[in-house]
Amino acid sequence: MAQAWKCSGLRWSADGPVLMWDGGRGSALSWGKQVAFGVADGAVRTCVGARGHPCAARTGVSGRSTGARCEECARLDRAHSVAADTLADDPRPYHVYLAWFGPGMVKVGITRLERGPARLLEQGAVCFSWLGAGPLMAARRAEELLRAALRVPDRIPYADKRAVRSALPAEQDERAAEIAALHARAVSLDGWPESLIREPFRPVDHVRVFGLAGLPAAVGEVRELVAGGAVRGELVAAAGPDLHLVSGGGEGAVVVLDTRLMTGWELVPAGPLIPAEGRAVRGIDVPVREFTRESDVQEGLF
């Protein structure tokens, strides 16, 4: 019987994306690498726990959940989240940033200074620039000021990000143009916290890091993994938690796999592919939602 592994998510290192497994082992990913795994027959997806602690009840969770946590563990995880404003006394310095994901898709956010660009890689930011650095509450106040003054959100749905990755401007200057204009407006605003040090505009572009140059348009995304199902494909790009895979067969269709869907499952080496009803994309034997031209950007993918 094949050994089963549990995935703990996709991490970004200085050398690129790495699939992490329970126990700390990692599988480095590179363009052209064959990704092939299956879900053990009879397997049930279970809660991944919170803050490094396993779920005491090993509660079953939905295959479509990107968090893979039960209600109790999700509550505990959020209780220690900067995003939930529960760490007001955190003494560590924070960066405020502007991130660009595609035309008209700019967000403002904060991340711990010590993390560098890791948060931007995890979010799939195509281009970004720092705005300032300082204490957490000063960074949070600046984030709120910029959201209101610049009319930019602090979140952009992954569905929207995925829909434009294959149609980004070819030139780096074009990709940086929107955040350049917003950065200039931001640093001239009144009301910045005095303890926040403003930073000059220095755009960082991730197109090469993510492998997005010349990326073929995806035809669909994996909706969920299922017991006995399998995923096979050649890795052509990765951004945030997403892997863009050329599925098996002669068609060479690109399918997006959100690696957050892999957590909580027992995964095994992929066996022979036997397509089942409702699993139309070749090389992918799990439910796939196909993209349509009319709804790719307008309605999202979930």
N, C-alpha and C positions, 0 to 999 in steps of 0.2 A: 504494500500500500504506500502510495507516494506521501512524503512528508508534507504537512500543511504549514503554511506561513501566514502570519497576520501582518498586514501593511499598516504602518502608522502615519502614512502620508508622504507627500512630495516636499522635499526640502531643496533650497537653492544654496549651493556652495560657490566658491570663487571659480570653480571649474565647470559649473553648470548644474542641471537638475539631478537629484539623487532620490530614488525611491527608498524610503526607510521602512525597516521591519522591526517588529517587537524584539527587544533584546539589543537594539542598537546597530544591527548590521544594515549596511546601505548598498544599493545597486546603482552605480553611476550610469546615467543615460547619455547617449550621444546620437547625433543624427545618423540615420541608417540602421540603428540598432533594432533588432527584432524583439518586440514585446509580445509575449505569449503566456497566458495564464488561464486557469479555469477555477471555478468555484466547486468545492467538494460536493459530491452528491449527498443530499440530505442535510447540507449545512444550513444553519440559521444565523442570520446577522445579529450580533449582540452588541450592546452598548460598550463604547470604548472607555468609559469612565471620565474622570475629571481631574485636572491639575496633577496628572501623573499617577493617580490612584485608580485601580480597577473598579468597575461597577460591582458593588456587593451582591446585587440581585441578578447580575448577568442578564438584564432585561433585553428582550428582543426589540429591534428597531426596524423601521421601514427601509426597504431597499433604495428608496428615492431620497432619503435624508442625507444631506451633505455633512451634517454634524455628527451623525451616528451616535447620538447620546439620548438616553431616556430623559424624561422631564426633570427628575431629581438631579441627575448629573449635569444637565444643561444649566440648571439653576445655580449649582455650585460653581461651575466653570465661569459663568457670567458674573458671579459675585466677586471674582478676583480679576475683573477685566477693566482695563483703562477705558474702553469704549463705553462701559456702563457707568463711568464716573464714580467708581467705588474705591479708587486708589488716590484720593486727593492728597495724601501725605507722602506719596512716593518722592524721595529726595533726588532721584536720578534726573539728569537733564534730558530734554526732549527736543526733537526737530519738528518744525512745521514745514510742510511741503505742498507743492502743486504737482499733480500727476495727470498725464494725458494718455487716454486709451484709444483715441480715434477722433475724427472730426466732430466737434461739439461735445466731446466727452472729457471734461476736466473735473477733477475733484480736489478738495483740500483735505489734509489729514495730518496726524501727528504720529511720531514713532520715537522710541527711545534712541538717544544719540548713539549709544554703544552698539546698536544693531546696524548702523550704516544703512545701505540700500536694501537690506534683506526684505523689509516689509514691502517695498515697491516691487521687488521681484515676485514675492508671494501673491501680490494683487494682480500681476500681469500688466504693470504700467509700462507702456511703450516708451514714454519719455517723461522725465520729471526734473524738478529743480527744488532745492531747498529755499525756504523763505526766511527762516530764522531759527534760533536755538535759545533755550532757557528752561526755567523750572516748569514742571507739569502744568500747574494751574495757569501760568502765563501763556503757555503754548495752547492750552484749551481755550482761553479767552480770545487769543488771536485767531484760532480756528473758527470760533463762532462769529467774530467780527468779519472775517473774510467770506464766510458763507453768506452772510446777509449783504455785505457791500458788493461783492463780486457776483452774487447769485449763482454760486456753484455748490453742488451737494458734497456731502462727506462720504457718500456711497454711490457706486455705479453697478448695476446688476451684471453678473457674469454673462448672462445671455446677450446683453448689448455689446460687451467686449468681444465675445466670440464672433459676433455677426460681421465685424468690420476688419478682422485681422488680416484677411487676404486682400483687402482693398485700401491699404494705407498709402499715404503719399510716399513717393520713391525717395525724395530728398530729405535729409535729416533736418535742414533748416525749416522746411515746410512742416515737419512733424513738431518742431519746437515753437512754431509761430504763435499758437494760441496761448501757451503758458508764458511766453515772453511778454506778450501784451498784458496778461493778467498779473504777472510779477511786477511789472512797472507800475500798474495801478495799485497793487497791494502795498508796496513799500512806501507809497506816497500818502496812504490813508492816515488820518488822525485816529487816535484811540489805541494805538499799539501799546501793550504793557511795557513799562519801562525796563523790566528785567529781561525782556526778550531781545536778543541781539539779531538785528536784521542781516541777512546774507545776500551777496550779489547773485545775479542770475547766471547760473552755470548749468546748462541743460545736460542731462545724462540720457543717452539713447540706448534702448535695449533691443532694437530690431535684430541686430546680429546675435546677441546673447540668446534671444528666443528662437532664432532661426526663421524669422518671419519674411525675409526678403524672397519674393517670388513664391510665397506660400499659396498652393492651390486652395480654392474655396472648399470648405467642408460641406458634405452633403447631409450630415446629421450628427447627432450626439447620442451617446449611450445614456439611456434614461435610468437604468438600474442594473445591478448584477443580480443573478438568480442562481439558486442551487443547480449544479450540473451544467451551467452555461460556461462559455469560453470567449476570450478576447484575444485576437491575433492581429498584429499589424506592424508595419515599419514606421519608426518614429521619424517624422519630418520636421516637427517643431514642438515647442513646449512654452507655455506662458502661464504664470500663476500656478494654479493646481492642474491645469489642463495639458493633456498630451494630444497632439494631432497625429493620428495614425493613418497610414495608407493600408486599407484593409486588404485581405487576401483575395485572390482571384485576378482575372485579367483586367477588370474595370479600373483598378487603382483608385477607388473612391476614398476620400479623406473623411474620417470620422473622429469626433472629439470625445475623449474620455476624461471626465473630471475625476482625478485620483481620490478625491474625498469620498467617492462612492465605493472605493475599494476597502476602506477601513471597516473593521468589525466583522469581516468575512474570513473564513479559512480558505486560503488560496493554494492551488496546486499547479504543477506543470500542466499545460493545456493538452488534452487528449484529442483524438480524432474529432473533427468538426461534423456534427450532424445537424444541419439547420432545422429549426422548428418553426411552426406557424407563428407569424407576427415578427419574425426576426429576418428581415429582408436583406440587410446589408451583408455582402459576402465577406467571410472571415470573422464576422462578429456574431456569436451565437448567444446574444442577450438582447433584450428589448432596446431598440434604437428609435429615436424620434427623428424623422427626416425633415430637413429644412425646406421651406418653400420660399420662392422669391418674394411673395407678397407679405409674408409675416416675419422674415428674418430679423428685420430691425424694428418693425412696428410693434409686434406683440411679445417679443421675447421667445425663449425656447422651452420654458417649463410650463 
